[in-house]
């Protein structure tokens, strides 16, 4: 049965190629056409029908269906804004053109000129005066009613996914609007968008394993950046008081519903403020984007409503662990006591982990899943925050927060460490951790230390995961659903004899 289906498909594909050859031999190769003047899209015609009724329009798009009915036919053309029905009659387009139209295939790209009208059933349509084949489709689109449902194939052939699944196209249009809205908000707040290197000799600013490569011209090893932080802080030193960058970063880690090895990060830094200022900015930014893109500050993800209009909750990590795990780290003073608490609560830790690391493990184990509504988790242990200012009066903790929604970390922010002596000591501790087996530890960045010695003002900084933000605002189940071309495992090489 499978062999028969394959044979039938091959025959259909050959028919399309034969049609193309006939057109080319007749001097009507569609691939030599260089332009087609489009005056309207389908959505514009539907939304402005009263003004366009009886007017001539010119549309272009993909032929998604045809219903041949003797001397007159209907077809459906899909463009960026959706689908529109078109009426093609022999008497209107001419006998030869009508024959050409009947030989067009679903999937072909066509241009169509005609007048706007409504059918007897009230469907807004275009009465064609001419139909032009602009590009010949040599492949067969998935069956109309079942669409492209194979998830793996959807991600590998996103171009087909976008054609067959309108909700996918809507998701990526919305993603573009989300990023545009972020830019509008920050620009209005006096931030300047900048670009920093992707190829770096020292990939710092985050706890992650980098990808490594070799630059032949210099015969030097380089890494792909894992963060935007250290270069943006250099710009703060240089006097650019408010900067941000939206760009790809690369982390040599696993693949799952919330992780892709390359993803979009937005980091911003603002001089003369702290992590409280970053909390205010985060609240205002999220509300602005949701209102502008969705028209509401209430979003629903996987059936759960989250309200961005209310003040975001603010909770220290110690208080969160006390609330959800029943362990008070204010009463734990030594590493031995922290290890004992971990063993009692079945929290696994490594020999290199200090008290602060274990506090963070408790938070990840018992608390993260409860952070559904917008919540700032504040005042992290110093052991996991090598680039953050210490909290005055509490030297074991730093002025840092992570922003959570739906149990996910959505952003990470600091009162930035601007003491070069303290920063050098923190880097030294990170080097010790790397030597002890922590492959995600930071390395000493001498140029960054030199910049801090030049002098960096008090600064607040934050990093936003753009992809997770897009997931929440588009109700998308996996990060691959908001990445046009997610990283995929290579297909097995095909046998050359087949």
C-alpha positions as CSV (number, residue, x, y, z in Angstrom):
1,X,0.0,0.0,0.0
2,X,2.8,2.4,1.0
3,X,4.5,1.7,-2.3
4,X,1.4,2.5,-4.3
5,X,1.0,5.8,-2.4
6,X,4.6,6.7,-3.2
7,X,4.1,5.9,-6.8
8,X,1.0,8.0,-7.0
9,X,2.8,11.0,-5.3
10,X,5.7,10.6,-7.7
11,X,3.3,10.7,-10.7
12,X,1.6,13.8,-9.3
13,X,5.0,15.5,-8.8
14,X,6.0,14.6,-12.4
15,X,2.8,16.1,-13.7
16,X,3.7,19.4,-12.1
17,X,7.1,19.4,-13.7
18,X,5.6,18.5,-17.0
19,X,3.2,21.5,-16.7
20,X,6.2,23.8,-16.0
21,X,8.1,22.4,-19.0
22,X,5.1,23.1,-21.2
23,X,5.0,26.7,-20.0
24,X,8.7,27.2,-20.5
25,X,8.6,25.7,-24.0
26,X,5.7,28.1,-24.8
27,X,7.7,31.1,-23.7
28,X,5.6,31.6,-20.6
29,X,8.0,30.6,-17.8
30,X,6.6,31.9,-14.5
31,X,10.0,32.1,-13.0
32,X,11.1,34.9,-15.3
33,X,8.4,37.2,-13.8
34,X,10.2,39.7,-11.5
35,X,7.3,41.7,-10.0
36,X,3.6,42.0,-9.5
37,X,2.0,45.2,-8.2
38,X,-0.2,44.4,-5.2
39,X,-2.7,47.0,-4.1
40,X,-4.5,45.2,-1.3
41,X,-4.3,42.2,1.0
42,X,-7.2,39.9,2.0
43,X,-7.7,41.4,5.4
44,X,-7.8,44.9,4.1
45,X,-10.5,43.9,1.6
46,X,-12.7,42.3,4.2
47,X,-12.3,45.1,6.8
48,X,-12.9,47.9,4.2
49,X,-15.6,46.2,2.1
50,X,-18.0,49.1,2.1
51,X,-15.4,51.4,0.5
52,X,-14.0,48.8,-1.8
53,X,-17.3,47.2,-3.2
54,X,-17.2,47.4,-7.0
55,X,-13.6,48.7,-6.9
56,X,-10.7,47.1,-8.7
57,X,-8.0,45.5,-6.6
58,X,-4.9,43.6,-7.2
59,X,-3.9,40.7,-4.9
60,X,-1.3,38.0,-4.8
61,X,-0.8,34.9,-2.8
62,X,-0.9,31.1,-2.8
63,X,-3.6,29.1,-4.4
64,X,-5.1,27.0,-1.6
65,X,-8.1,25.5,-3.3
66,X,-9.9,25.3,-6.7
67,X,-13.5,24.4,-7.6
68,X,-13.8,24.1,-11.3
69,X,-17.5,24.4,-12.5
70,X,-17.5,24.5,-16.3
71,X,-17.3,28.1,-17.5
72,X,-16.8,29.6,-14.1
73,X,-14.8,28.5,-11.0
74,X,-14.0,29.5,-7.5
75,X,-10.6,29.5,-5.9
76,X,-9.1,30.5,-2.6
77,X,-6.0,32.7,-2.4
78,X,-4.0,33.0,0.8
79,X,-1.7,36.0,1.5
80,X,-0.1,37.5,4.7
81,X,-3.4,38.6,6.1
82,X,-5.4,35.4,5.5
83,X,-7.6,33.9,2.8
84,X,-10.1,35.4,0.3
85,X,-12.4,33.7,-2.2
86,X,-12.0,34.6,-5.9
87,X,-14.5,34.0,-8.7
88,X,-12.9,33.2,-12.1
89,X,-15.2,33.2,-15.1
90,X,-14.2,32.3,-18.7
91,X,-16.1,35.3,-20.1
92,X,-14.3,37.7,-17.8
93,X,-10.7,36.5,-18.1
94,X,-10.8,35.1,-21.7
95,X,-10.9,31.6,-23.0
96,X,-7.1,31.0,-23.1
97,X,-6.5,32.5,-19.7
98,X,-9.3,30.4,-18.3
99,X,-7.7,27.2,-19.7
100,X,-4.4,28.3,-18.1
101,X,-6.2,28.8,-14.8
102,X,-7.7,25.4,-14.8
103,X,-4.2,23.9,-15.2
104,X,-2.9,25.7,-12.2
105,X,-2.2,23.6,-9.1
106,X,-3.0,24.1,-5.4
107,X,0.2,25.6,-4.0
108,X,1.0,27.8,-7.0
109,X,1.6,31.5,-6.4
110,X,-0.8,33.7,-8.4
111,X,-1.6,37.3,-9.0
112,X,-5.2,38.3,-9.5
113,X,-6.9,41.5,-10.6
114,X,-10.6,42.1,-10.3
115,X,-13.5,43.8,-8.5
116,X,-14.7,43.3,-5.0
117,X,-18.2,41.9,-4.5
118,X,-20.3,39.6,-2.3
119,X,-21.6,36.3,-3.4
120,X,-25.3,35.3,-2.9
121,X,-24.2,33.7,0.4
122,X,-22.7,36.9,1.6
123,X,-19.0,36.0,1.2
124,X,-16.7,38.8,0.4
125,X,-14.9,37.8,-2.8
126,X,-12.9,39.2,-5.8
127,X,-14.4,38.8,-9.3
128,X,-11.3,38.2,-11.4
129,X,-10.5,40.1,-14.6
130,X,-7.1,38.4,-15.0
131,X,-5.1,35.7,-13.2
132,X,-1.3,35.5,-13.6
133,X,0.8,32.5,-12.6
134,X,3.8,34.0,-10.7
135,X,5.5,30.9,-9.4
136,X,5.0,27.2,-10.0
137,X,4.8,24.9,-6.9
138,X,6.5,21.6,-7.7
139,X,5.7,20.0,-4.4
140,X,2.3,19.0,-2.9
141,X,0.9,20.7,0.1
142,X,-0.4,18.6,3.0
143,X,-4.0,17.4,2.7
144,X,-6.3,20.4,3.4
145,X,-8.4,19.2,6.3
146,X,-5.7,17.4,8.3
147,X,-3.1,20.0,7.6
148,X,0.5,19.7,8.7
149,X,0.2,17.9,12.1
150,X,3.5,16.0,12.4
151,X,5.3,18.1,15.0
152,X,8.8,17.2,14.0
153,X,8.0,18.0,10.3
154,X,6.4,21.3,11.3
155,X,9.6,22.5,13.0
156,X,11.8,21.2,10.2
157,X,9.7,22.7,7.4
158,X,8.4,25.8,9.0
159,X,7.6,27.3,5.6
160,X,4.9,24.6,5.1
161,X,3.8,25.0,8.7
162,X,3.2,28.7,8.1
163,X,1.2,28.0,5.0
164,X,-1.0,25.3,6.4
165,X,-1.6,26.5,10.0
166,X,-2.9,30.1,10.3
167,X,-2.4,30.1,14.1
168,X,1.3,29.5,13.6
169,X,1.6,32.5,11.3
170,X,-0.4,34.5,13.9
171,X,2.1,33.5,16.7
172,X,5.1,34.8,14.8
173,X,3.3,38.0,13.8
174,X,2.6,38.5,17.4
175,X,6.2,37.7,18.4
176,X,7.4,40.4,16.0
177,X,4.9,42.9,17.6
178,X,6.1,41.9,21.1
179,X,9.7,42.7,20.3
180,X,8.7,45.9,18.5
181,X,6.6,46.9,21.6
182,X,9.6,46.3,23.9
183,X,11.7,48.6,21.7
184,X,9.1,51.3,21.7
185,X,8.8,51.3,25.4
186,X,12.5,51.4,26.1
187,X,13.2,54.0,23.5
188,X,10.5,56.2,25.1
189,X,12.3,55.7,28.5
190,X,15.6,57.1,27.0
191,X,17.3,53.8,26.4
192,X,19.7,53.4,23.5
193,X,19.8,50.1,21.5
194,X,23.3,48.9,20.9
195,X,25.1,45.8,19.5
196,X,27.9,43.9,21.2
197,X,30.2,41.0,20.0
198,X,28.9,37.5,19.6
199,X,32.4,36.0,19.2
200,X,34.3,36.5,22.4
201,X,37.5,35.2,24.0
202,X,35.8,35.0,27.5
203,X,32.1,34.0,27.6
204,X,31.0,35.5,30.9
205,X,27.9,37.0,32.5
206,X,26.0,33.8,33.1
207,X,26.4,30.3,34.5
208,X,26.4,28.3,31.3
209,X,28.7,26.2,29.1
210,X,29.6,28.0,25.9
211,X,30.1,26.8,22.4
212,X,33.7,27.0,21.2
213,X,35.1,27.7,17.8
214,X,38.4,28.6,16.1
215,X,39.2,31.8,14.3
216,X,41.7,30.9,11.6
217,X,42.9,34.4,10.7
218,X,44.2,34.9,14.3
219,X,44.8,31.2,15.1
220,X,42.8,31.8,18.3
221,X,40.0,30.0,20.0
222,X,36.8,31.9,20.5
223,X,33.5,31.3,22.2
224,X,29.9,32.2,21.3
225,X,28.5,34.6,23.9
226,X,26.3,33.2,26.6
227,X,25.2,36.6,27.9
228,X,25.2,40.3,26.9
229,X,26.2,41.6,30.3
230,X,29.9,42.4,30.4
231,X,30.1,44.4,27.2
232,X,26.9,46.4,28.1
233,X,28.4,47.3,31.5
234,X,31.5,48.6,29.7
235,X,29.2,51.0,27.9
236,X,27.8,52.2,31.2
237,X,31.4,52.9,32.2
238,X,31.8,54.8,29.0
239,X,28.9,57.1,29.9
240,X,26.0,55.7,27.9
241,X,23.7,55.8,30.9
242,X,20.8,53.7,29.5
243,X,21.6,50.9,27.0
244,X,19.9,47.7,25.9
245,X,20.4,44.9,23.4
246,X,18.1,42.3,21.9
247,X,20.1,39.5,20.4
248,X,20.9,35.8,20.2
249,X,23.0,34.1,22.8
250,X,24.3,30.5,22.7
251,X,24.5,28.0,25.5
252,X,25.8,24.5,25.1
253,X,23.0,22.8,27.0
254,X,20.1,20.5,26.5
255,X,16.9,20.7,24.5
256,X,13.5,20.7,26.1
257,X,10.2,22.6,26.1
258,X,11.8,25.8,27.5
259,X,15.4,25.5,26.3
260,X,17.1,25.9,22.9
261,X,20.9,26.2,22.5
262,X,20.4,29.5,20.7
263,X,17.8,31.9,22.0
264,X,16.9,35.6,22.2
265,X,17.9,37.5,25.2
266,X,17.3,41.2,26.0
267,X,19.5,42.9,28.6
268,X,19.4,46.5,29.7
269,X,21.5,48.5,32.1
270,X,20.5,51.8,33.7
271,X,23.0,54.0,35.6
272,X,22.0,55.5,39.0
273,X,19.4,53.0,39.9
274,X,19.3,49.6,41.6
275,X,17.3,46.3,41.6
276,X,14.2,48.1,42.9
277,X,14.3,50.3,39.9
278,X,14.6,47.2,37.7
279,X,11.5,45.7,39.4
280,X,9.5,48.9,38.6
281,X,10.7,48.8,35.0
282,X,9.8,45.1,34.7
283,X,6.3,45.6,35.9
284,X,5.7,48.6,33.6
285,X,7.3,46.9,30.6
286,X,5.3,43.7,30.9
287,X,2.0,45.6,31.3
288,X,2.8,47.9,28.3
289,X,3.7,45.0,26.0
290,X,0.6,42.9,27.0
291,X,-1.7,45.9,26.6
292,X,-0.3,46.9,23.3
293,X,-0.1,43.4,21.7
294,X,-3.0,41.6,23.4
295,X,-5.2,44.5,24.3
296,X,-5.4,43.4,28.0
297,X,-3.1,42.9,31.0
298,X,-4.8,39.6,31.8
299,X,-3.2,36.7,30.0
300,X,-4.2,33.0,29.9
301,X,-1.6,30.3,29.6
302,X,-2.6,26.7,29.4
303,X,-5.9,27.6,31.0
304,X,-4.4,29.6,33.9
305,X,-5.1,33.3,34.1
306,X,-2.2,35.6,35.2
307,X,-2.9,39.2,35.9
308,X,-0.2,41.7,34.9
309,X,-2.4,44.6,36.0
310,X,-2.0,43.9,39.7
311,X,1.2,44.8,41.7
312,X,3.7,42.0,41.3
313,X,4.4,40.0,44.5
314,X,7.8,40.5,46.1
315,X,9.3,37.8,48.2
316,X,12.9,37.0,49.4
317,X,14.3,33.6,48.6
318,X,14.7,32.9,52.3
319,X,11.0,33.7,52.9
320,X,9.9,31.6,49.9
321,X,11.8,28.6,51.1
322,X,10.4,29.1,54.6
323,X,6.9,29.3,53.2
324,X,7.0,26.3,50.8
325,X,9.6,24.0,52.3
326,X,9.2,24.8,56.0
327,X,13.0,25.5,56.4
328,X,14.2,28.8,57.8
329,X,17.7,29.6,56.4
330,X,17.9,32.6,58.8
331,X,18.3,29.9,61.5
332,X,20.9,27.9,59.5
333,X,24.4,29.4,60.1
334,X,26.9,26.8,58.9
335,X,27.5,24.6,55.9
336,X,27.0,21.5,58.0
337,X,23.6,22.7,59.1
338,X,22.6,23.4,55.5
339,X,23.7,19.9,54.4
340,X,21.8,18.4,57.3
341,X,18.6,20.2,56.2
342,X,19.2,19.1,52.6
343,X,19.5,15.4,53.7
344,X,16.4,15.7,55.9
345,X,14.4,17.0,52.9
346,X,16.0,14.8,50.2
347,X,17.6,17.7,48.4
348,X,20.6,16.4,46.5
349,X,23.7,18.6,46.5
350,X,27.3,18.3,45.4
351,X,30.4,18.4,47.6
352,X,31.4,21.8,46.2
353,X,28.1,23.4,47.1
354,X,28.1,26.1,49.9
355,X,25.3,27.1,52.2
356,X,24.0,29.6,49.6
357,X,24.0,27.0,46.8
358,X,21.9,24.7,49.0
359,X,19.4,27.5,49.7
360,X,19.0,27.9,46.0
361,X,18.5,24.1,45.5
362,X,15.7,24.3,48.1
363,X,14.1,27.1,46.2
364,X,14.3,25.2,42.9
365,X,13.0,22.0,44.5
366,X,10.1,23.4,46.6
367,X,9.2,26.9,45.4
368,X,9.5,27.5,41.7
369,X,6.4,25.6,40.8
370,X,4.3,27.8,43.0
371,X,5.4,31.1,41.3
372,X,2.4,31.2,39.0
373,X,1.3,34.9,39.3
374,X,3.9,37.6,38.6
375,X,6.5,37.4,41.4
376,X,9.9,38.8,42.2
377,X,12.1,36.5,44.2
378,X,14.7,38.7,45.9
379,X,17.9,38.7,47.8
380,X,19.8,35.7,46.5
381,X,22.8,34.1,48.2
382,X,26.2,35.5,47.2
383,X,27.6,32.1,46.1
384,X,25.3,32.1,43.0
385,X,25.6,35.8,42.2
386,X,29.2,36.7,41.2
387,X,28.4,40.0,39.5
388,X,26.0,41.5,42.1
389,X,26.3,44.0,44.9
390,X,26.1,42.7,48.4
391,X,23.0,43.6,50.4
392,X,24.0,46.2,53.1
393,X,24.0,44.6,56.5
394,X,23.6,41.1,55.1
395,X,26.9,40.1,53.5
396,X,25.8,36.6,52.7
397,X,23.1,37.9,50.3
398,X,23.0,40.2,47.3
399,X,20.6,42.7,45.7
400,X,19.3,40.4,43.0
401,X,15.9,39.2,41.9
402,X,14.5,36.7,39.5
403,X,11.1,37.4,38.0
404,X,8.7,34.4,37.8
405,X,5.5,33.6,36.0
406,X,3.8,30.3,35.5
407,X,6.6,28.7,37.6
408,X,9.2,29.9,35.0
409,X,12.1,32.2,35.5
410,X,11.3,35.1,33.1
411,X,14.0,37.6,34.0
412,X,17.1,38.0,36.2
413,X,18.2,41.4,37.6
414,X,20.9,42.9,39.9
415,X,22.1,46.0,41.6
416,X,25.3,45.6,39.6
417,X,28.6,45.1,41.4
418,X,30.8,48.1,40.6
419,X,33.6,47.5,43.1
420,X,36.6,46.2,41.1
421,X,38.4,44.8,44.1
422,X,35.3,42.8,45.2
423,X,34.7,41.8,41.6
424,X,38.2,40.4,41.3
425,X,37.7,38.4,44.5
426,X,34.4,37.0,43.1
427,X,36.1,36.0,39.9
428,X,38.8,34.2,41.9
429,X,36.1,32.3,43.7
430,X,34.6,31.4,40.3
431,X,37.9,30.1,39.1
432,X,38.2,27.9,42.2
433,X,34.7,26.5,41.4
434,X,35.7,25.8,37.8
435,X,38.8,24.0,39.0
436,X,36.5,22.0,41.4
437,X,34.4,20.8,38.5
438,X,31.8,23.5,37.9
439,X,32.0,23.9,34.1
440,X,29.5,26.8,34.2
441,X,31.6,29.0,36.5
442,X,32.7,32.4,35.2
443,X,36.3,33.2,34.3
444,X,38.3,36.3,35.2
445,X,37.8,39.0,32.6
446,X,40.8,41.4,33.0
447,X,39.5,44.0,30.5
448,X,36.1,44.1,32.3
449,X,38.0,44.6,35.6
450,X,40.0,47.4,34.0
451,X,36.7,49.0,33.0
452,X,35.4,48.8,36.6
453,X,38.7,50.4,37.8
454,X,38.0,53.3,35.4
455,X,34.8,53.6,37.4
456,X,31.2,52.5,36.9
457,X,28.3,54.4,38.5
458,X,25.7,52.6,40.6
459,X,23.7,50.6,38.1
460,X,20.7,48.4,37.8
461,X,20.6,45.7,35.1
462,X,18.3,43.0,33.9
463,X,18.1,40.2,31.4
464,X,14.8,39.1,29.9
465,X,14.2,35.8,28.1
466,X,12.3,37.0,25.0
467,X,11.3,33.5,23.9
468,X,9.6,32.6,27.2
469,X,7.8,35.9,27.2
470,X,6.5,35.1,23.7
471,X,5.5,31.7,24.9
472,X,3.3,33.2,27.7
473,X,1.8,35.9,25.6
474,X,0.9,33.6,22.7
475,X,-0.1,30.6,24.8
476,X,2.5,28.4,23.2
477,X,3.4,25.0,24.8
478,X,7.1,24.9,23.8
479,X,9.9,27.2,23.0
480,X,10.1,25.6,19.5
481,X,6.6,27.0,18.9
482,X,8.0,30.6,19.1
483,X,11.3,30.0,17.3
484,X,10.9,30.1,13.5
485,X,13.7,27.6,13.0
486,X,14.5,25.8,16.3
487,X,17.5,23.5,16.7
488,X,16.7,20.0,15.5
489,X,18.5,16.7,15.6
490,X,19.9,16.0,12.1
491,X,17.9,13.5,10.1
492,X,19.5,10.2,9.4
493,X,21.4,10.2,6.1
494,X,19.4,8.6,3.3
495,X,20.8,5.6,1.5
496,X,22.0,6.8,-1.8
497,X,20.7,3.7,-3.5
498,X,17.1,4.4,-2.5
